[in-house]
């Protein structure tokens, strides 16, 4: 490896760590919206993310790529449908995540993002007819065992974890249908959600239930939610250009790990023995999955 390549790889690692660290610290940010319902935080986040993304995409000159992707009547219709599906999934994922933070269920959110890679593998098998390796099958089996364990020991499913993992996993599956980078893709998705957000904001304001403008702190938090959403995407885009897929895949565990630690050490969420066993089971499954992924990319020279 040349010195220039090594420098670029180090920059990629720094950007990747920064991106996943910012995502992992999201509970700290969304916990500041004290007294603001998750639904209102969501629609404000969509509004200001869209506004900030327009500015960023304009500065980076990405409009040409956007127009090219949606050219042609058949391609246009198909990609708008995929983009709308992505938009609805990311809105559900964002809203549920904010709700999890507000209701002190960051541990469940963390578990959901630990489960996401395994959900991706399962969706690849079910939807794309991909063949699973022995280690991938074992990893998915352990994830299913962990969910059943919670059902048996606690009498309920970890529904927040499951919905977060399923929505984000399915979002990733649909995003492959639209050949746009993360920033441009999210701009399209938030633009599609923007009319609904504006209607919802108008309804809240009309009924006197809007918290925008109540205090300077709340208003500033709502506005900068767009910046907070976009910054890790910028860092991730820089990392993805410089790193192999296997390296990016290992770095992604930093996000739920930070959420897990924040839940225990900052938010003081209790963890029962059954929950701990569930996490350990998922971690073992992720270990098998990660080793298998590393071996595959090594064979391919990734």
Kinemage of the C-alpha trace (Angstrom):
@kinemage 1
@onewidth
@group {chain A} dominant
@subgroup {mainchain}
@vectorlist {calphas} color= white
{ca unk a 1} P 0.000 0.000 0.000
{ca unk a 2} L 1.377 3.387 -1.006
{ca unk a 3} L 1.729 6.211 1.503
{ca unk a 4} L -1.022 8.194 -0.261
{ca unk a 5} L -3.387 5.212 -0.085
{ca unk a 6} L -2.540 4.683 3.585
{ca unk a 7} L -3.258 8.344 4.350
{ca unk a 8} L -6.608 8.127 2.547
{ca unk a 9} L -7.456 4.940 4.462
{ca unk a 10} L -6.668 6.642 7.780
{ca unk a 11} L -8.850 9.581 6.798
{ca unk a 12} L -11.585 7.141 5.921
{ca unk a 13} L -11.371 5.486 9.335
{ca unk a 14} L -11.501 8.879 11.069
{ca unk a 15} L -14.559 9.890 9.018
{ca unk a 16} L -16.216 6.514 9.598
{ca unk a 17} L -15.662 6.662 13.346
{ca unk a 18} L -16.971 10.243 13.371
{ca unk a 19} L -20.109 9.268 11.445
{ca unk a 20} L -21.024 6.286 13.610
{ca unk a 21} L -20.067 8.123 16.810
{ca unk a 22} L -22.451 10.947 15.901
{ca unk a 23} L -25.234 8.462 15.168
{ca unk a 24} L -24.453 6.674 18.414
{ca unk a 25} L -24.805 9.930 20.361
{ca unk a 26} L -28.224 10.780 18.876
{ca unk a 27} L -29.983 9.828 22.165
{ca unk a 28} L -28.178 12.727 23.858
{ca unk a 29} L -29.569 15.165 21.290
{ca unk a 30} L -33.152 13.904 21.114
{ca unk a 31} L -33.416 13.666 24.893
{ca unk a 32} L -33.157 17.480 24.945
{ca unk a 33} L -36.663 17.822 23.445
{ca unk a 34} L -38.245 17.737 26.883
{ca unk a 35} L -42.035 17.903 26.655
{ca unk a 36} L -42.160 17.933 22.829
{ca unk a 37} L -44.046 14.912 21.412
{ca unk a 38} L -42.040 12.565 19.204
{ca unk a 39} L -44.403 13.230 16.284
{ca unk a 40} L -43.668 16.954 16.321
{ca unk a 41} L -39.922 16.368 16.645
{ca unk a 42} L -40.169 14.061 13.621
{ca unk a 43} L -41.943 16.519 11.348
{ca unk a 44} L -39.607 19.339 12.389
{ca unk a 45} L -36.640 17.072 11.673
{ca unk a 46} L -37.999 16.304 8.192
{ca unk a 47} L -38.556 20.005 7.459
{ca unk a 48} L -35.128 21.238 8.565
{ca unk a 49} L -33.277 18.217 7.171
{ca unk a 50} L -34.808 18.913 3.774
{ca unk a 51} L -33.825 22.591 3.977
{ca unk a 52} L -30.241 21.855 5.014
{ca unk a 53} L -29.866 19.073 2.436
{ca unk a 54} L -30.954 21.446 -0.336
{ca unk a 55} L -28.149 23.791 0.700
{ca unk a 56} L -25.566 20.995 0.921
{ca unk a 57} L -26.519 19.363 -2.399
{ca unk a 58} L -26.420 22.785 -4.067
{ca unk a 59} L -22.952 23.530 -2.685
{ca unk a 60} L -21.688 20.103 -3.774
{ca unk a 61} L -23.218 20.394 -7.243
{ca unk a 62} L -25.230 17.163 -7.045
{ca unk a 63} L -28.337 18.373 -8.916
{ca unk a 64} L -27.140 16.966 -12.253
{ca unk a 65} L -26.847 13.450 -10.817
{ca unk a 66} L -30.304 13.804 -9.298
{ca unk a 67} L -31.881 14.850 -12.584
{ca unk a 68} L -30.084 12.076 -14.469
{ca unk a 69} L -31.351 9.414 -12.068
{ca unk a 70} L -34.994 10.375 -12.648
{ca unk a 71} L -34.869 10.851 -16.430
{ca unk a 72} L -37.170 8.835 -18.690
{ca unk a 73} L -40.887 8.180 -18.031
{ca unk a 74} L -40.586 4.511 -17.056
{ca unk a 75} L -37.441 4.963 -14.961
{ca unk a 76} L -38.903 8.092 -13.424
{ca unk a 77} L -42.106 6.400 -12.279
{ca unk a 78} L -40.275 3.347 -10.958
{ca unk a 79} L -37.693 5.311 -9.005
{ca unk a 80} L -40.253 7.683 -7.543
{ca unk a 81} L -42.141 4.653 -6.215
{ca unk a 82} L -38.959 3.208 -4.668
{ca unk a 83} L -38.079 6.623 -3.227
{ca unk a 84} L -41.553 7.023 -1.732
{ca unk a 85} L -41.225 3.610 -0.087
{ca unk a 86} L -37.834 4.650 1.314
{ca unk a 87} L -39.311 7.922 2.568
{ca unk a 88} L -42.123 6.218 4.462
{ca unk a 89} L -39.743 3.666 5.988
{ca unk a 90} L -37.209 6.263 7.135
{ca unk a 91} L -40.006 8.401 8.605
{ca unk a 92} L -41.301 5.434 10.604
{ca unk a 93} L -37.760 4.566 11.701
{ca unk a 94} L -36.956 8.153 12.752
{ca unk a 95} L -40.263 8.609 14.558
{ca unk a 96} L -40.006 5.351 16.484
{ca unk a 97} L -36.392 6.076 17.410
{ca unk a 98} L -37.325 9.502 18.811
{ca unk a 99} L -40.207 7.860 20.693
{ca unk a 100} L -37.801 5.267 22.131
{ca unk a 101} L -35.501 8.014 23.435
{ca unk a 102} L -38.387 10.025 24.886
{ca unk a 103} L -39.824 6.977 26.671
{ca unk a 104} L -36.420 5.874 28.029
{ca unk a 105} L -36.090 2.784 25.847
{ca unk a 106} L -32.671 3.451 24.377
{ca unk a 107} L -31.653 -0.127 25.189
{ca unk a 108} L -34.381 -1.405 22.876
{ca unk a 109} L -33.241 1.021 20.176
{ca unk a 110} L -29.676 -0.206 20.592
{ca unk a 111} L -30.791 -3.825 20.254
{ca unk a 112} L -32.685 -2.929 17.074
{ca unk a 113} L -29.587 -1.520 15.399
{ca unk a 114} L -27.499 -4.482 16.543
{ca unk a 115} L -30.065 -6.708 14.835
{ca unk a 116} L -30.146 -4.717 11.568
{ca unk a 117} L -27.216 -6.491 9.803
{ca unk a 118} L -28.834 -9.851 10.513
{ca unk a 119} L -32.184 -8.560 9.225
{ca unk a 120} L -30.374 -7.437 6.058
{ca unk a 121} L -29.067 -10.989 5.563
{ca unk a 122} L -32.537 -12.468 6.157
{ca unk a 123} L -34.137 -10.046 3.681
{ca unk a 124} L -31.484 -10.914 1.116
{ca unk a 125} L -32.459 -14.557 1.466
{ca unk a 126} L -36.231 -13.992 1.404
{ca unk a 127} L -36.474 -11.230 -1.201
{ca unk a 128} L -33.373 -11.506 -3.371
{ca unk a 129} L -33.092 -15.318 -3.112
{ca unk a 130} L -29.516 -15.045 -1.911
{ca unk a 131} L -27.933 -18.218 -0.589
{ca unk a 132} L -26.775 -18.074 3.006
{ca unk a 133} L -23.506 -19.448 4.248
{ca unk a 134} L -23.400 -21.771 7.242
{ca unk a 135} L -22.245 -18.937 9.519
{ca unk a 136} L -24.937 -16.538 8.278
{ca unk a 137} L -27.603 -19.170 8.925
{ca unk a 138} L -26.263 -19.679 12.434
{ca unk a 139} L -26.217 -15.911 13.055
{ca unk a 140} L -29.865 -15.522 11.980
{ca unk a 141} L -30.818 -18.532 14.090
{ca unk a 142} L -29.236 -16.915 17.156
{ca unk a 143} L -31.115 -13.662 16.482
{ca unk a 144} L -34.418 -15.546 16.302
{ca unk a 145} L -33.525 -17.407 19.492
{ca unk a 146} L -32.821 -14.082 21.232
{ca unk a 147} L -36.244 -12.695 20.245
{ca unk a 148} L -38.022 -15.876 21.350
{ca unk a 149} L -36.090 -15.752 24.617
{ca unk a 150} L -37.495 -12.320 25.397
{ca unk a 151} L -40.978 -13.488 24.456
{ca unk a 152} L -40.759 -16.477 26.809
{ca unk a 153} L -38.954 -14.802 29.732
{ca unk a 154} L -40.662 -11.386 29.618
{ca unk a 155} L -43.963 -12.384 28.029
{ca unk a 156} L -43.640 -9.769 25.266
{ca unk a 157} L -41.726 -9.154 22.084
{ca unk a 158} L -39.103 -6.366 21.929
{ca unk a 159} L -41.331 -4.602 19.385
{ca unk a 160} L -39.331 -1.368 19.233
{ca unk a 161} L -36.158 -3.310 18.450
{ca unk a 162} L -37.910 -5.433 15.830
{ca unk a 163} L -39.611 -2.514 14.057
{ca unk a 164} L -36.425 -0.410 14.037
{ca unk a 165} L -34.427 -3.318 12.593
{ca unk a 166} L -37.100 -4.227 10.016
{ca unk a 167} L -37.717 -0.663 8.835
{ca unk a 168} L -34.016 0.166 8.506
{ca unk a 169} L -33.223 -3.181 6.905
{ca unk a 170} L -36.061 -2.832 4.386
{ca unk a 171} L -35.041 0.772 3.760
{ca unk a 172} L -31.570 -0.433 2.803
{ca unk a 173} L -33.090 -3.020 0.464
{ca unk a 174} L -35.232 -0.428 -1.359
{ca unk a 175} L -32.404 2.132 -1.497
{ca unk a 176} L -30.470 -0.246 -3.740
{ca unk a 177} L -33.145 0.388 -6.381
{ca unk a 178} L -32.264 4.088 -6.571
{ca unk a 179} L -28.646 4.723 -7.570
{ca unk a 180} L -28.145 7.871 -5.515
{ca unk a 181} L -25.601 8.659 -2.818
{ca unk a 182} L -26.864 8.906 0.756
{ca unk a 183} L -27.176 12.715 0.736
{ca unk a 184} L -29.034 13.008 -2.570
{ca unk a 185} L -31.237 10.050 -1.703
{ca unk a 186} L -32.212 11.517 1.649
{ca unk a 187} L -32.982 14.849 -0.034
{ca unk a 188} L -35.436 13.112 -2.372
{ca unk a 189} L -37.001 11.235 0.548
{ca unk a 190} L -37.399 14.278 2.812
{ca unk a 191} L -38.762 16.267 -0.153
{ca unk a 192} L -41.452 13.632 -0.641
{ca unk a 193} L -42.307 13.813 3.071
{ca unk a 194} L -42.192 17.622 3.176
{ca unk a 195} L -45.820 18.309 2.069
{ca unk a 196} L -47.170 15.980 4.758
{ca unk a 197} L -44.885 17.598 7.327
{ca unk a 198} L -46.052 21.098 6.414
{ca unk a 199} L -49.703 20.030 6.664
{ca unk a 200} L -49.025 18.455 10.070
{ca unk a 201} L -47.191 21.568 11.288
{ca unk a 202} L -50.045 23.791 10.094
{ca unk a 203} L -52.536 21.569 11.924
{ca unk a 204} L -50.511 21.753 15.153
{ca unk a 205} L -50.210 25.535 14.883
{ca unk a 206} L -53.942 25.937 14.141
{ca unk a 207} L -54.861 23.954 17.258
{ca unk a 208} L -52.285 25.706 19.429
{ca unk a 209} L -50.252 22.529 19.963
{ca unk a 210} L -47.046 23.558 18.209
{ca unk a 211} L -43.975 23.925 20.415
{ca unk a 212} L -42.011 25.831 17.779
{ca unk a 213} L -41.275 29.249 19.243
{ca unk a 214} L -42.243 28.280 22.804
{ca unk a 215} L -38.693 28.789 24.005
{ca unk a 216} L -35.493 29.796 22.258
{ca unk a 217} L -33.840 26.515 23.216
{ca unk a 218} L -36.602 24.328 21.745
{ca unk a 219} L -36.745 26.372 18.554
{ca unk a 220} L -32.977 26.193 18.033
{ca unk a 221} L -32.996 22.435 18.681
{ca unk a 222} L -35.686 21.944 16.045
{ca unk a 223} L -33.774 23.984 13.481
{ca unk a 224} L -30.427 22.308 14.058
{ca unk a 225} L -32.027 18.843 13.894
{ca unk a 226} L -31.481 19.144 10.136
{ca unk a 227} L -27.783 19.812 10.643
{ca unk a 228} L -27.496 16.973 13.154
{ca unk a 229} L -29.133 14.619 10.645
{ca unk a 230} L -26.908 15.649 7.730
{ca unk a 231} L -23.442 15.880 9.331
{ca unk a 232} L -22.970 12.134 9.955
{ca unk a 233} L -24.139 11.461 6.390
{ca unk a 234} L -21.400 13.749 5.070
{ca unk a 235} L -18.802 11.944 7.197
{ca unk a 236} L -20.140 8.542 6.140
{ca unk a 237} L -20.004 9.502 2.455
{ca unk a 238} L -16.341 10.438 2.869
{ca unk a 239} L -15.587 7.186 4.682
{ca unk a 240} L -17.387 5.016 2.136
{ca unk a 241} L -15.267 6.441 -0.683
{ca unk a 242} L -12.014 5.598 1.118
{ca unk a 243} L -12.695 2.304 2.905
{ca unk a 244} L -13.543 -1.256 1.962
{ca unk a 245} L -17.059 -2.524 2.632
{ca unk a 246} L -15.767 -4.900 5.300
{ca unk a 247} L -14.127 -2.037 7.237
{ca unk a 248} L -17.294 0.077 7.040
{ca unk a 249} L -19.265 -2.971 8.191
{ca unk a 250} L -17.137 -3.375 11.313
{ca unk a 251} L -17.295 0.341 12.135
{ca unk a 252} L -21.095 0.317 12.061
{ca unk a 253} L -21.208 -1.548 15.391
{ca unk a 254} L -19.913 1.596 17.065
{ca unk a 255} L -23.361 3.201 16.726
{ca unk a 256} L -25.460 0.686 18.730
{ca unk a 257} L -22.575 0.110 21.144
{ca unk a 258} L -22.544 3.795 22.084
{ca unk a 259} L -26.330 3.763 22.423
{ca unk a 260} L -26.092 0.718 24.687
{ca unk a 261} L -23.512 2.414 26.929
{ca unk a 262} L -25.464 5.687 27.017
{ca unk a 263} L -28.613 3.816 28.024
{ca unk a 264} L -26.811 2.244 30.975
{ca unk a 265} L -24.427 4.989 32.101
{ca unk a 266} L -26.179 8.248 31.167
{ca unk a 267} L -29.903 7.478 31.132
{ca unk a 268} L -29.723 4.877 33.894
{ca unk a 269} L -31.982 2.357 32.162
{ca unk a 270} L -32.161 -0.944 34.044
{ca unk a 271} L -31.156 -4.117 32.243
{ca unk a 272} L -32.635 -7.420 33.357
{ca unk a 273} L -30.915 -10.781 33.172
{ca unk a 274} L -33.125 -11.837 30.257
{ca unk a 275} L -32.298 -8.640 28.345
{ca unk a 276} L -28.589 -9.154 28.964
{ca unk a 277} L -28.837 -12.741 27.693
{ca unk a 278} L -30.654 -11.411 24.612
{ca unk a 279} L -27.880 -8.911 23.907
{ca unk a 280} L -25.165 -11.532 24.419
{ca unk a 281} L -26.953 -13.914 22.039
{ca unk a 282} L -27.218 -11.177 19.376
{ca unk a 283} L -23.541 -10.266 19.888
{ca unk a 284} L -22.491 -13.880 19.354
{ca unk a 285} L -24.582 -13.983 16.183
{ca unk a 286} L -22.969 -10.744 14.996
{ca unk a 287} L -19.571 -12.250 15.720
{ca unk a 288} L -20.281 -15.175 13.377
{ca unk a 289} L -21.699 -12.797 10.765
{ca unk a 290} L -18.723 -10.423 10.982
{ca unk a 291} L -16.119 -13.174 10.687
{ca unk a 292} L -17.958 -14.627 7.694
{ca unk a 293} L -18.192 -11.190 6.042
{ca unk a 294} L -14.485 -10.521 6.636
{ca unk a 295} L -13.525 -13.875 5.132
{ca unk a 296} L -15.715 -13.266 2.048
{ca unk a 297} L -14.250 -9.830 1.376
{ca unk a 298} L -10.737 -11.134 1.926
{ca unk a 299} L -11.316 -13.810 -0.721
{ca unk a 300} L -12.612 -11.178 -3.130
{ca unk a 301} L -9.687 -8.877 -2.359
{ca unk a 302} L -12.021 -6.124 -1.042
